[in-house]
Every structure is written in structure tokens, then in C-alpha cells.
Amino acid sequence: MAKTISRLVLPIIFLVMFALVERNMGCTASMGPCEKGKSCTSKCKVTFGEMANGYCDRNTGRLGECVCVYPCPTH
């Protein structure tokens, strides 16, 4: 009986952690180019609401890409 319970504990912990991480990840969207040193959070808030944040992802080349992170809509 103890072995059966211990076999179930790890998978249950893993599933709970996965559910929590997925829930808190949020959604992302690209909003076009942005300039170095400029915030694009205001553009994101106008489009996705007050809970949205934006950052300039400079990994795409010379110009940065404005990436918005916002809560995913519920289904």
C-alpha cells in the first residue's frame, strides 16, 4: 500500500506544478517595431488592457520588436 501511494505522489506533484505554470504564463503578441530605450507598454495597454506589459525584444535584428504580455482571455 505504501509503495502505491509513493508512486502516485510524484506524478500528482508534477501535474499540479504544470497546471500552475500554464495558468500564470499569459499570452504574448508582437506589436511591430520599437526603438532602443523606448517602452512599448502603453501600446500594449491600449490594445490588451491595463494588465498588459510590453518590452522591446532586440533579438530580431537592428530594430527591436515590441512584445506584449497580457492575461489570456478565458474561454
N, CA, C and O atoms as CSV, one atom per row, in Angstrom:
chain,resi,resn,atom,element,x,y,z
A,1,MET,N,N,0.825,-1.204,0.000
A,1,MET,CA,C,0.000,0.000,0.000
A,1,MET,C,C,0.869,1.267,0.000
A,1,MET,O,O,0.562,2.234,-0.698
A,2,ALA,N,N,1.956,1.254,0.790
A,2,ALA,CA,C,2.832,2.426,0.866
A,2,ALA,C,C,3.529,2.676,-0.459
A,2,ALA,O,O,3.726,3.828,-0.844
A,3,LYS,N,N,3.912,1.603,-1.171
A,3,LYS,CA,C,4.562,1.775,-2.468
A,3,LYS,C,C,3.603,2.400,-3.479
A,3,LYS,O,O,4.001,3.244,-4.282
A,4,THR,N,N,2.360,1.990,-3.437
A,4,THR,CA,C,1.361,2.531,-4.355
A,4,THR,C,C,1.185,4.031,-4.125
A,4,THR,O,O,1.120,4.809,-5.077
A,5,ILE,N,N,1.110,4.422,-2.873
A,5,ILE,CA,C,0.940,5.850,-2.563
A,5,ILE,C,C,2.167,6.633,-2.996
A,5,ILE,O,O,2.035,7.707,-3.582
A,6,SER,N,N,3.363,6.115,-2.720
A,6,SER,CA,C,4.572,6.838,-3.106
A,6,SER,C,C,4.721,6.915,-4.620
A,6,SER,O,O,5.306,7.873,-5.126
A,7,ARG,N,N,4.215,5.948,-5.347
A,7,ARG,CA,C,4.251,6.003,-6.816
A,7,ARG,C,C,3.333,7.086,-7.372
A,7,ARG,O,O,3.583,7.625,-8.450
A,8,LEU,N,N,2.286,7.398,-6.647
A,8,LEU,CA,C,1.325,8.394,-7.114
A,8,LEU,C,C,1.707,9.821,-6.732
A,8,LEU,O,O,1.271,10.771,-7.381
A,9,VAL,N,N,2.510,9.980,-5.695
A,9,VAL,CA,C,2.825,11.326,-5.197
A,9,VAL,C,C,3.573,12.155,-6.238
A,9,VAL,O,O,3.173,13.285,-6.519
A,10,LEU,N,N,4.631,11.627,-6.805
A,10,LEU,CA,C,5.428,12.384,-7.774
A,10,LEU,C,C,4.619,12.801,-9.007
A,10,LEU,O,O,4.690,13.967,-9.395
A,11,PRO,N,N,3.852,11.904,-9.640
A,11,PRO,CA,C,3.045,12.359,-10.787
A,11,PRO,C,C,2.011,13.419,-10.422
A,11,PRO,O,O,1.740,14.318,-11.218
A,12,ILE,N,N,1.439,13.322,-9.238
A,12,ILE,CA,C,0.448,14.320,-8.817
A,12,ILE,C,C,1.124,15.671,-8.615
A,12,ILE,O,O,0.590,16.698,-9.035
A,13,ILE,N,N,2.280,15.682,-7.984
A,13,ILE,CA,C,3.014,16.935,-7.786
A,13,ILE,C,C,3.369,17.547,-9.145
A,13,ILE,O,O,3.222,18.755,-9.337
A,14,PHE,N,N,3.826,16.735,-10.072
A,14,PHE,CA,C,4.179,17.219,-11.403
A,14,PHE,C,C,2.966,17.833,-12.094
A,14,PHE,O,O,3.079,18.911,-12.679
A,15,LEU,N,N,1.831,17.187,-12.042
A,15,LEU,CA,C,0.624,17.704,-12.696
A,15,LEU,C,C,0.171,19.016,-12.078
A,15,LEU,O,O,-0.241,19.925,-12.798
A,16,VAL,N,N,0.240,19.131,-10.771
A,16,VAL,CA,C,-0.153,20.373,-10.106
A,16,VAL,C,C,0.787,21.505,-10.508
A,16,VAL,O,O,0.330,22.607,-10.810
A,17,MET,N,N,2.084,21.251,-10.514
A,17,MET,CA,C,3.045,22.279,-10.922
A,17,MET,C,C,2.825,22.699,-12.364
A,17,MET,O,O,2.877,23.890,-12.671
A,18,PHE,N,N,2.581,21.750,-13.255
A,18,PHE,CA,C,2.346,22.066,-14.664
A,18,PHE,C,C,1.100,22.934,-14.819
A,18,PHE,O,O,1.104,23.886,-15.600
A,19,ALA,N,N,0.044,22.618,-14.088
A,19,ALA,CA,C,-1.197,23.393,-14.178
A,19,ALA,C,C,-0.976,24.821,-13.693
A,19,ALA,O,O,-1.513,25.759,-14.282
A,20,LEU,N,N,-0.199,25.003,-12.633
A,20,LEU,CA,C,0.051,26.343,-12.114
A,20,LEU,C,C,0.913,27.161,-13.062
A,20,LEU,O,O,0.646,28.346,-13.261
A,21,VAL,N,N,1.926,26.566,-13.642
A,21,VAL,CA,C,2.797,27.278,-14.569
A,21,VAL,C,C,2.028,27.682,-15.811
A,21,VAL,O,O,2.152,28.818,-16.268
A,22,GLU,N,N,1.245,26.787,-16.361
A,22,GLU,CA,C,0.467,27.094,-17.565
A,22,GLU,C,C,-0.503,28.229,-17.299
A,22,GLU,O,O,-0.703,29.083,-18.164
A,23,ARG,N,N,-1.100,28.255,-16.141
A,23,ARG,CA,C,-2.083,29.267,-15.809
A,23,ARG,C,C,-1.449,30.650,-15.706
A,23,ARG,O,O,-2.088,31.640,-16.064
A,24,ASN,N,N,-0.213,30.743,-15.229
A,24,ASN,CA,C,0.435,32.021,-14.986
A,24,ASN,C,C,1.295,32.520,-16.141
A,24,ASN,O,O,1.859,33.610,-16.046
A,25,MET,N,N,1.413,31.780,-17.203
A,25,MET,CA,C,2.289,32.170,-18.305
A,25,MET,C,C,1.783,33.408,-19.026
A,25,MET,O,O,2.581,34.286,-19.354
A,26,GLY,N,N,0.513,33.505,-19.277
A,26,GLY,CA,C,-0.031,34.624,-20.011
A,26,GLY,C,C,0.118,34.437,-21.514
A,26,GLY,O,O,0.728,33.473,-21.976
A,27,CYS,N,N,-0.433,35.349,-22.251
A,27,CYS,CA,C,-0.360,35.316,-23.712
A,27,CYS,C,C,0.609,36.397,-24.176
A,27,CYS,O,O,0.853,37.373,-23.467
A,28,THR,N,N,1.151,36.215,-25.357
A,28,THR,CA,C,2.064,37.205,-25.931
A,28,THR,C,C,1.621,37.558,-27.344
A,28,THR,O,O,0.992,36.759,-28.037
A,29,ALA,N,N,1.959,38.758,-27.745
A,29,ALA,CA,C,1.661,39.205,-29.105
A,29,ALA,C,C,2.734,40.194,-29.541
A,29,ALA,O,O,3.241,40.971,-28.732
A,30,SER,N,N,3.071,40.157,-30.809
A,30,SER,CA,C,4.025,41.098,-31.383
A,30,SER,C,C,3.264,42.306,-31.901
A,30,SER,O,O,2.248,42.172,-32.583
A,31,MET,N,N,3.776,43.501,-31.563
A,31,MET,CA,C,3.074,44.735,-31.943
A,31,MET,C,C,3.872,45.596,-32.910
A,31,MET,O,O,3.586,46.785,-33.048
A,32,GLY,N,N,4.855,45.031,-33.575
A,32,GLY,CA,C,5.620,45.797,-34.545
A,32,GLY,C,C,6.938,46.290,-33.979
A,32,GLY,O,O,7.314,45.933,-32.863
A,33,PRO,N,N,7.644,47.118,-34.754
A,33,PRO,CA,C,8.980,47.565,-34.344
A,33,PRO,C,C,8.937,48.550,-33.176
A,33,PRO,O,O,7.950,49.256,-32.968
A,34,CYS,N,N,10.043,48.575,-32.416
A,34,CYS,CA,C,10.206,49.552,-31.341
A,34,CYS,C,C,11.647,50.043,-31.345
A,34,CYS,O,O,12.539,49.381,-31.875
A,35,GLU,N,N,11.864,51.208,-30.750
A,35,GLU,CA,C,13.191,51.805,-30.726
A,35,GLU,C,C,13.902,51.483,-29.421
A,35,GLU,O,O,13.269,51.316,-28.379
A,36,LYS,N,N,15.211,51.398,-29.490
A,36,LYS,CA,C,16.016,51.121,-28.310
A,36,LYS,C,C,15.778,52.204,-27.256
A,36,LYS,O,O,15.793,53.397,-27.558
A,37,GLY,N,N,15.561,51.768,-26.022
A,37,GLY,CA,C,15.362,52.707,-24.927
A,37,GLY,C,C,13.946,53.216,-24.772
A,37,GLY,O,O,13.668,53.958,-23.830
A,38,LYS,N,N,13.042,52.846,-25.660
A,38,LYS,CA,C,11.654,53.296,-25.571
A,38,LYS,C,C,10.776,52.136,-25.114
A,38,LYS,O,O,10.966,50.995,-25.534
A,39,SER,N,N,9.833,52.440,-24.267
A,39,SER,CA,C,8.912,51.421,-23.768
A,39,SER,C,C,7.711,51.311,-24.701
A,39,SER,O,O,7.232,52.313,-25.233
A,40,CYS,N,N,7.240,50.106,-24.891
A,40,CYS,CA,C,6.028,49.937,-25.696
A,40,CYS,C,C,4.870,49.421,-24.837
A,40,CYS,O,O,3.889,48.892,-25.360
A,41,THR,N,N,4.992,49.579,-23.516
A,41,THR,CA,C,3.932,49.139,-22.615
A,41,THR,C,C,2.635,49.888,-22.868
A,41,THR,O,O,1.561,49.290,-22.799
A,42,SER,N,N,2.707,51.176,-23.159
A,42,SER,CA,C,1.478,51.951,-23.381
A,42,SER,C,C,0.714,51.422,-24.590
A,42,SER,O,O,-0.514,51.340,-24.557
A,43,LYS,N,N,1.423,51.066,-25.651
A,43,LYS,CA,C,0.775,50.490,-26.832
A,43,LYS,C,C,0.073,49.179,-26.472
A,43,LYS,O,O,-1.026,48.905,-26.954
A,44,CYS,N,N,0.707,48.380,-25.630
A,44,CYS,CA,C,0.135,47.101,-25.217
A,44,CYS,C,C,-1.101,47.302,-24.339
A,44,CYS,O,O,-2.092,46.587,-24.484
A,45,LYS,N,N,-1.037,48.278,-23.429
A,45,LYS,CA,C,-2.175,48.535,-22.542
A,45,LYS,C,C,-3.391,49.024,-23.311
A,45,LYS,O,O,-4.523,48.677,-22.974
A,46,VAL,N,N,-3.165,49.829,-24.344
A,46,VAL,CA,C,-4.280,50.305,-25.161
A,46,VAL,C,C,-4.940,49.129,-25.889
A,46,VAL,O,O,-6.164,49.076,-26.012
A,47,THR,N,N,-4.136,48.206,-26.360
A,47,THR,CA,C,-4.653,47.086,-27.140
A,47,THR,C,C,-5.222,45.966,-26.274
A,47,THR,O,O,-6.273,45.411,-26.594
A,48,PHE,N,N,-4.529,45.623,-25.166
A,48,PHE,CA,C,-4.895,44.429,-24.395
A,48,PHE,C,C,-5.394,44.703,-22.986
A,48,PHE,O,O,-5.712,43.760,-22.260
A,49,GLY,N,N,-5.473,45.960,-22.577
A,49,GLY,CA,C,-5.991,46.285,-21.249
A,49,GLY,C,C,-4.893,46.642,-20.259
A,49,GLY,O,O,-3.704,46.513,-20.554
A,50,GLU,N,N,-5.306,47.088,-19.087
A,50,GLU,CA,C,-4.391,47.605,-18.075
A,50,GLU,C,C,-3.423,46.568,-17.512
A,50,GLU,O,O,-2.385,46.942,-16.967
A,51,MET,N,N,-3.728,45.289,-17.626
A,51,MET,CA,C,-2.859,44.245,-17.076
A,51,MET,C,C,-1.716,43.886,-18.022
A,51,MET,O,O,-0.871,43.059,-17.680
A,52,ALA,N,N,-1.679,44.490,-19.193
A,52,ALA,CA,C,-0.652,44.167,-20.193
A,52,ALA,C,C,0.652,44.912,-19.915
A,52,ALA,O,O,0.653,46.018,-19.376
A,53,ASN,N,N,1.753,44.282,-20.294
A,53,ASN,CA,C,3.075,44.896,-20.232
A,53,ASN,C,C,3.761,44.687,-21.568
A,53,ASN,O,O,3.443,43.745,-22.294
A,54,GLY,N,N,4.692,45.555,-21.893
A,54,GLY,CA,C,5.412,45.418,-23.146
A,54,GLY,C,C,6.904,45.588,-22.951
A,54,GLY,O,O,7.354,46.279,-22.037
A,55,TYR,N,N,7.654,44.954,-23.814
A,55,TYR,CA,C,9.108,45.134,-23.808
A,55,TYR,C,C,9.619,45.065,-25.236
A,55,TYR,O,O,8.985,44.488,-26.119
A,56,CYS,N,N,10.774,45.663,-25.435
A,56,CYS,CA,C,11.380,45.695,-26.756
A,56,CYS,C,C,12.366,44.543,-26.876
A,56,CYS,O,O,13.418,44.554,-26.236
A,57,ASP,N,N,12.036,43.564,-27.680
A,57,ASP,CA,C,12.889,42.395,-27.898
A,57,ASP,C,C,13.890,42.742,-28.989
A,57,ASP,O,O,13.518,42.919,-30.149
A,58,ARG,N,N,15.153,42.840,-28.618
A,58,ARG,CA,C,16.191,43.262,-29.569
A,58,ARG,C,C,16.884,42.085,-30.236
A,58,ARG,O,O,17.897,42.280,-30.907
A,59,ASN,N,N,16.374,40.873,-30.075
A,59,ASN,CA,C,16.997,39.683,-30.672
A,59,ASN,C,C,16.627,39.497,-32.137
A,59,ASN,O,O,17.137,38.587,-32.791
A,60,THR,N,N,15.758,40.338,-32.656
A,60,THR,CA,C,15.260,40.146,-34.017
A,60,THR,C,C,16.084,40.858,-35.082
A,60,THR,O,O,15.827,40.677,-36.272
A,61,GLY,N,N,17.054,41.651,-34.691
A,61,GLY,CA,C,17.860,42.371,-35.681
A,61,GLY,C,C,18.127,43.790,-35.237
A,61,GLY,O,O,18.183,44.081,-34.042
A,62,ARG,N,N,18.295,44.685,-36.222
A,62,ARG,CA,C,18.626,46.083,-35.914
A,62,ARG,C,C,17.549,46.768,-35.095
A,62,ARG,O,O,17.828,47.309,-34.025
A,63,LEU,N,N,16.327,46.746,-35.588
A,63,LEU,CA,C,15.213,47.321,-34.843
A,63,LEU,C,C,14.671,46.270,-33.890
A,63,LEU,O,O,14.689,45.076,-34.191
A,64,GLY,N,N,14.198,46.712,-32.765
A,64,GLY,CA,C,13.583,45.785,-31.821
A,64,GLY,C,C,12.146,45.495,-32.217
A,64,GLY,O,O,11.564,46.187,-33.052
A,65,GLU,N,N,11.589,44.469,-31.609
A,65,GLU,CA,C,10.196,44.076,-31.841
A,65,GLU,C,C,9.442,44.245,-30.527
A,65,GLU,O,O,9.842,43.684,-29.507
A,66,CYS,N,N,8.357,45.013,-30.543
A,66,CYS,CA,C,7.548,45.223,-29.341
A,66,CYS,C,C,6.755,43.948,-29.063
A,66,CYS,O,O,5.968,43.497,-29.896
A,67,VAL,N,N,6.975,43.376,-27.880
A,67,VAL,CA,C,6.278,42.149,-27.484
A,67,VAL,C,C,5.405,42.474,-26.282
A,67,VAL,O,O,5.884,42.996,-25.275
A,68,CYS,N,N,4.118,42.160,-26.399
A,68,CYS,CA,C,3.170,42.387,-25.308
A,68,CYS,C,C,2.911,41.079,-24.576
A,68,CYS,O,O,2.771,40.020,-25.189
A,69,VAL,N,N,2.850,41.173,-23.254
A,69,VAL,CA,C,2.476,40.038,-22.414
A,69,VAL,C,C,1.226,40.463,-21.662
A,69,VAL,O,O,1.215,41.503,-21.004
A,70,TYR,N,N,0.174,39.661,-21.760
A,70,TYR,CA,C,-1.114,40.021,-21.167
A,70,TYR,C,C,-1.845,38.766,-20.708
A,70,TYR,O,O,-1.542,37.675,-21.192
A,71,PRO,N,N,-2.793,38.889,-19.794
A,71,PRO,CA,C,-3.550,37.715,-19.345
A,71,PRO,C,C,-4.343,37.113,-20.508
A,71,PRO,O,O,-4.985,37.832,-21.275
A,72,CYS,N,N,-4.288,35.810,-20.623
A,72,CYS,CA,C,-5.045,35.136,-21.682
A,72,CYS,C,C,-6.538,35.240,-21.400
A,72,CYS,O,O,-6.957,35.108,-20.250
A,73,PRO,N,N,-7.348,35.475,-22.430
A,73,PRO,CA,C,-8.794,35.510,-22.230
A,73,PRO,C,C,-9.310,34.144,-21.799
A,73,PRO,O,O,-8.818,33.109,-22.250
A,74,THR,N,N,-10.293,34.154,-20.931
A,74,THR,CA,C,-10.905,32.892,-20.511
A,74,THR,C,C,-11.835,32.398,-21.602
A,74,THR,O,O,-12.415,33.188,-22.346
A,75,HIS,N,N,-11.968,31.106,-21.686
A,75,HIS,CA,C,-12.808,30.509,-22.743
A,75,HIS,C,C,-14.221,30.363,-22.301
A,75,HIS,O,O,-15.059,29.880,-23.062
